[in-house]
Amino acid sequence: MANISLPLGIDSLDITAQTLDKQGNIILDVKSKRTEIPCRKCGKLINKKRGFGDVLKVRHLSILDTPVYLRIRVVRYQCLDCDNDPTSCEEYDWMERKSKTTKGLDKYINRNLIHSTVEDVSKKEGITYDIVESALHRCVNTTVDWTVIKDLSTIGIDEIAIKKGQNDYITIVSVKDDQDKLFVIGVLPGRLKETVKSFLESIPPHLRKTVKSVCTDMCDSFVSAAKEVFGSRVIVIDRFHLAQLYRAKLDNLRLQEMKRLKQDLKASEYAKLENMMWILRKNHECLSKKDKAALELLYKYSPKLKAAYKAALRLTHIFNAHHNREIASSKISRWVVQMQKSDVRCFDGFIKTLEKYKSGILNYFKNRKTSGFIEGLNNKIKVLKRRCYGLYKTASIFQRLFLDLKGYQAFA
């Protein structure tokens, strides 16, 4: 075949011959430029050659969509300083030991795995499923490498169901650092306090000191584990999970009142109250004249719902305003007292939850941290689950999340 002028991309090799095999693959016979290697016993550099070992055939990056294989005969070196003059085979920096692919191809495979599947990459590149998986395992760790992390400014803890319709969860521990970079540091089986606490305690002490906030929902196992490891001052209960709770109570009251009004009002009058769920969920400034008229009519028939809606709105305003922790605590306590004195009883259960997690809720007002980045990550995991059907192992999920979040940076 004609000589190939494209660079091999491996400085430590020389091409000695190039041919095409029967399948049309490009075979490049190469030899190492090294003239000495460390002895496998004493570690000294040795340069006395003593024959050859196996012939290796390793898949490399394709050229013009044609598979390329490097064929090299392993040189043996002999150490005269050790007893019995043992021999050592040369090892290479461009491939892992016993690998069927070069490091360059491993990097290319992992880049293709970003937002894709092992099966897809296997078919596109014409390599086996096992080779793609092996490249993934060689290049991406199954657990976090603490040595490459500089700070853990904001930690997020959340669970996600790994199997549809089953009580089977995994816990995702993620980080948003001072540069707003998002990455995952842990994918844990289940959501037990002991599991989460054990992982948080495994964080190196110098990194634990950099943690400023731990954002989570009101899952007792997460809150307790984080509190025992970091202390209560950094625990931040997500305001949006809290809002879901009191809005759910408001929605339950709306359903009860609408059911009552359907029985009490004429059909023509009740028809004017259609789509009230969406009207109640809108901000008041976003309401049209028609929406406002319907809302006034609803409040006319249900003063209780009007009082509850205004109470929920006052609580939302407290969280939207830029209060400090002390002022927010005073305003929330005042809101609780008002609710306890009023006839609105739909928030009674919510108030108990509010009091239970009040410290973590008030910590939101320090730096206004939320779990928004965690919810965004959950969406990525859901997409990953649909794309890689049957992906249940925590180690595999960690690897695939690393690729989807940092793959381009790692394998650019």
N, C-alpha and C positions, 0 to 999 in steps of 0.2 A: 504494500500500500504506500501511497505518497507520504512524505514526512509531514508530521503535524507541527505547526509553528506556534500553536497555542501554549501558554505556560502551564506547567503541571501544577504549580501552586504549592510544591513541597521542596523547600530549598535543600534539604538533606539528601535528595535523591538525584541520580543521573539516569536518563533514559538510554538504554543500550540497544533496544530493538523495538519495533512496533509492527504488529500484524493484525489481521482479522481472523477470528475463528469461524467455524461453520455456521454459527448462529448470527454472524454479522457483528459480534461484539468487538470492540477495540481492545487489543491486548498490548499493554506496554510493559516490556521487560525492563526492570529498573535494578539499580544497585545503590547501596548506601555509600555516602561520601566519608563515613566515619572510618577512622583507622585504628581506634582503640575503644575499649568498653570496660566498665568496672567488673571485676571478678565477682561471681555470685557468692563466693565464700568470704574472702577477705576484704572485698570492696576496692582493692587497688586497681588502677587503670592498667590494662594489659593490651599488648599490641601484636602478640604472636598468633598468627592465624593457624588453625588446625582443622582444615576440611570445611565441609558444609553440612548444614542441617536440612530441614524440610524446605520444600518449595511452597511459598504462600501465594495464594491468589485472592486479592482483596478488591472489592468493588469500590470504585472512586466516582467522582462527579462525572455525569454524562457530558459528552461533547456532541453538539448538533443533534441532540435527542438520541444519541447512540450510547449504549452502556459502555463504560470504560472499566477495565480491570488492570490492576497493577500486579505483576508477577515478579516475585523476588526470591532468590535463593538465600536462605539464612546462613550467614558466616559464623563459624565457631572460632573462638579464641581460647588459647591455653594459658593458664597461670602457672609459672614455674616456681613461684614462691610458696605455694600451698602444697601440703602433702598429697602424693599421688598425682600431682600435676592435673587438676580437674579442668574441664573445658566449660566455657559459658557461651550461650548463643546471644547474638546481638538482639537488642530490643529497640523499638522504633517510637519516635515521638509523634508520628503522624497516624498512629493507630493504637487502639487499646489491645492488650494482650488477648489473644484468641478471638478477636473481633473479625467479622466478615466484611466490615466496611471501614473506610478511612474516617478520621475525625472530621475532615471537610464534608464528607457525605452525611455523617451523623448530624452535623450542624444544619445542613440543608434540609434533611428530613424533619428535624424538629421545627424549623421555620415553616415548613409546609403543614405541620400538624396544628399550627395556630388556627383556631376556629374551624378545624376540620376533624376527621376521624382517622384512626389507624387503617381501617379498611379502604377508605378513599385514597390515602397516600400510597398504600400498597399497590392499588390498581393503577394510579396515575404514573408511578415511577417504575412499575414492572418489577417490584421486589416483593418478597414474601411478607406476610403479616408479622412473623416472628422477628424478621430483621428490623422492621419499623419499631416494634415494641422494644427490641434490644437497644436501638439507638436512643429511644426515649429514656430508658432506664440508665443508660450510660451518661446522658447529658443533664438530666433533671432529677434532683433528689426527691425522695418521698417525704422528707421532713425538712423543716426550715434550717437554713444555714445561718446561725447567729453571727458568724464572723463578718458577714457582708452587710449587716444592719447597723446603722449609726444611732438611730433614736426611735422610740415608740411613743410618739407624742400622744396620739389618740387611738386607743384600742376599742374595737367593736366586737361584741359577742352576740351571736344570734343562732337560732336553730332553723333547720329546714328539713322537711319531710323528704326522705330519699326514695321512698316507694309510695306510689299513689294508692290511697285508700287503706294504708296500713300505718300502725303506730310505730314507725321506724324512722328515727331522726338522726341527723348528724349535727354537730355544733361547729360553726365556722368562727374562727378567731381571726379578725383582720386588723389592719393598721393603716392609719392615715398619718403620715409623718409631717414634719414642719414644712416640707416642700409640696404638701398636698398630694403626694404620691400614695396610691392605694396598692396594698399587697396583702396576701394571706400568709399568716404565720402558723396556722393550725387548722386541721380538719380532724375533729375528734368523734369517735363513735358514741352515740347516745347523747344525752344532755344531763347526766348526773353531776351533782356538785363535786363529788370526789374526782371525777375525770377532769373537769374544768380546772379545779384547784391544783391538781397535780401538774397540769400543763403550765398554768401560770407560774407555779413555783419553779418550773424548769427554766424559766427565762433567766439569763445571766444577771447577777446583781447589778452590774453597771448599766444594763439596759432597763432594768426595773426602775432605776432612779429617774429615767427620762420620761416615765409615764405621767402625763398630766390629767388625762381623762379616760375613763372606761365607760363607754356608752353601751347601754343594753336596755331591753324591755323589762317588764316586771316579773320575769321568771326568777323565782326564789333561788334556784340552784346557781344561776349566773351571778345574781346580786350577792349572795352569801359568799361564794367562792372568791369573787373579786374583792369584797370587803375584807376578807381574812388575809388576803395576800397584799393588797395595796392600801387598805384603810378606807374609811367611808368618805373621806374628803374628795376623792377622785371619781366616785361613782356618780354617773349622770343617767337618770331615768329619762328615756326619750320622750319629749313633749308630745310627739305625734301619736305614740301608743297611748299616752294619757288622754289625748283628745278623742281617740277612737272610743275609749271607754265612756266618757260623758256624752258623746254624741250618740252612742248606742243606747244609752238610757233615755235620751231625748227622743230617739227614733221609736223606742218601745212605747213611750207615752203617746207619740203621734199615732201609732197603730191602734192603741186602745181608744183614743179619742175619735179617730176616723170610724172605727167600728161602731162606737156609740152614736156618732152623728148620722151614720148610714141608717140606723134604726129610727132616730128621732126626726130627721129632716125628710122633706119630700124629695123625690128622685130628681126633679128639676133643680132644686136648690143644692142638693148634694153634688150634682154634676158640675157646679161652679167651683168645687174644691178639688178638681182633678189635678194630678201632677204636683201635689203639695210636697211630696218628698223632695223633689228636685228644687222647688222654690225655697224650702227651708234650708237647703244645703248651700244655696248661693249667698255670697256676700250682699249686704243690703244695697250697696251702691251699684251692684250689677243687675238689680231687679228692674224689669220693665214696668210700665204703668199698670199693665194687665196683671203682672205678678203681684205687685203691691196691693192692688184691689182685692185679689184672691186671698192674700195674706191677712188683710184687715178683716175680711169676711170670716176667715177661719178663727181669728182671735176673738171676734164678736161672739161666736158660738162656743169657743173653748178658751176662757180666760186662764185656765190652768196651764194650757200649752203655751200661751203667750208669756206667762211668768217664767216657765221653764226655759223657753227659747232665749229670753233676755238674760236669764242667769247664765246659760251656756255661753252666750255672746260676751258677757262681762269677763268670764274666766278666760276666754280666748284673747280678749284685749290685754289682760294681764301678761300673758305669755308673749304677745306681739310687741308690747312696749319694752323699751330698753331700761328696765329697772335693775338695780343691783340686788344682791341676794336678800339683804335685810328688808328693803322696801317690798320686794315680791313676797317675802314671807308674811309681812304684815297684811298685805292686800289679800292674799289667799286665805289667811286666817279670818279676816273680816268677811270674805265671801262665804266661808263655811258657817260662820255664826249666823249670817243672813239666811242661809238655806235651812239651818236648823230651826230658826224662828218662823219661817214662812210655812205656807200650806203645801209647798212643792216637795213631794216625798220621793220623786223618781231618782234623786241623786243620793239617797241615803247610803246605798251600797257603795257607790263611787266614793263618797266622803271617807268611808272606812279605808278604802284602798289608798286614797290621797294621804291620809294621816300615817298609814303604814310606811309608805315610801317617800315621805315628805322631804327627808334630808337629801336623797338622790334627785328628787324633782327640783328642789331649790338650787342644787349645784348647776343646773342648766343656766342659771342667770349669771354665773361667773364668766363663762366664755361663750355662752350660747351654742354649745356643742349639741348635735343631734345624731341620731342613727341613720341619717339619710344616706350616707355612703354605704352602710350595711345593706339597706334595702336595694340599692342599685346593684350591689354584688349578688344579692339573692336572685335578681332577675337574670344575671349572667349564669348563675348556677342552674336555674331552671332551663335556660337555653341549652346549656351543656348537657343536662340530663336528657333532653329531647334529641339532641344531636348524637350523643354517644349512648344509645339505648343499652341498658344493662350495666351501666357504670355505677357500682355500689361500693367498691373498696375505698376507704378513706385515703389510702396512699395514692391510688390512681386519680381520685378527685383532686388531691393536692397538686399532683403533677400537671393535670390539665388546666387547673386554675392558674398555676404559675405561667404556663405557656400563653393562655389567653390574656393575662394581665401584663406580663413582662417578657413575653417571648420575643417580640421584635427588638426589644432592647438587648436581650441576652444573645440572640442569634442573628443580629443584623449583619 
